[in-house]
Amino acid sequence: MTLFTKRTADVYDFIGYLNMKRERKAIDQMDLDLFSKDKELIQQVQKSREDRENGRIYDQEQGLKYPQHKIREFESEQNL
């Protein structure tokens, strides 16, 4: 392989890298645009912020206990 061929391949690889980087940036921007228009996601983020501000933060164990409690509550109502 000649030096010219090697340099040409390096330039080609670098152009490919730049194209990939530009495409990734465009995809990231598209994701941001989609997320910024998702009203349900925005409401969830706002609710999460409110929960953190008001000390309503749960660890993993507490997070698992809540649905288990709701299931038991539902099942006991079904047995009436």
C-alpha positions as CSV (number, residue, x, y, z in Angstrom):
1,M,0.0,0.0,0.0
2,T,1.5,3.3,-1.0
3,L,1.6,6.3,1.4
4,F,-0.9,8.1,-0.9
5,T,-3.4,5.2,-0.7
6,K,-3.0,5.0,3.1
7,R,-3.6,8.8,3.5
8,T,-6.6,8.5,1.2
9,A,-8.0,5.7,3.3
10,D,-7.4,7.8,6.5
11,V,-9.2,10.8,5.0
12,Y,-12.1,8.6,3.9
13,D,-12.4,7.1,7.4
14,F,-12.3,10.5,8.9
15,I,-15.1,11.8,6.6
16,G,-17.1,8.7,7.6
17,Y,-16.5,9.5,11.3
18,L,-17.6,13.1,10.8
19,N,-20.8,12.0,9.0
20,M,-21.6,9.5,11.7
21,K,-21.1,12.2,14.4
22,R,-23.3,14.6,12.5
23,E,-26.0,11.9,12.1
24,R,-25.9,11.1,15.8
25,K,-26.3,14.7,16.7
26,A,-29.3,15.0,14.3
27,I,-30.9,11.9,15.9
28,D,-30.3,13.2,19.4
29,Q,-32.0,16.5,18.4
30,M,-34.9,14.6,16.9
31,D,-35.3,12.7,20.2
32,L,-35.3,16.0,22.1
33,D,-37.9,17.4,19.8
34,L,-40.1,14.4,20.2
35,F,-39.7,14.4,24.0
36,S,-40.4,18.1,24.2
37,K,-43.8,17.6,22.5
38,D,-44.8,14.6,24.6
39,K,-47.3,16.1,27.1
40,E,-47.6,12.9,29.2
41,L,-43.8,12.7,29.6
42,I,-43.7,16.4,30.5
43,Q,-46.4,15.9,33.1
44,Q,-44.5,12.9,34.6
45,V,-41.3,14.9,34.9
46,Q,-43.2,17.8,36.5
47,K,-44.9,15.4,39.0
48,S,-41.5,13.8,39.7
49,R,-40.0,17.2,40.5
50,E,-42.9,18.0,42.8
51,D,-42.5,14.7,44.6
52,R,-38.8,15.3,45.1
53,E,-39.4,18.9,46.4
54,N,-42.1,17.6,48.8
55,G,-39.9,14.7,50.1
56,R,-42.0,12.0,48.4
57,I,-39.0,9.9,47.3
58,Y,-39.1,6.2,47.7
59,D,-36.3,3.6,47.6
60,Q,-36.7,0.3,45.8
61,E,-38.2,-1.6,48.7
62,Q,-40.8,1.1,49.3
63,G,-41.5,1.2,45.6
64,L,-42.2,-2.5,45.6
65,K,-44.4,-2.4,48.7
66,Y,-46.8,0.1,47.3
67,P,-48.1,-2.1,44.4
68,Q,-48.1,-5.1,46.6
69,H,-50.3,-3.2,49.1
70,K,-52.6,-2.1,46.3
71,I,-52.9,-5.7,45.0
72,R,-53.8,-7.0,48.5
73,E,-56.3,-4.1,48.9
74,F,-57.9,-4.9,45.5
75,E,-58.0,-8.7,46.3
76,S,-59.7,-8.1,49.7
77,E,-62.4,-6.0,48.1
78,Q,-63.0,-8.8,45.6
79,N,-63.6,-11.2,48.4
80,L,-66.5,-9.2,49.9
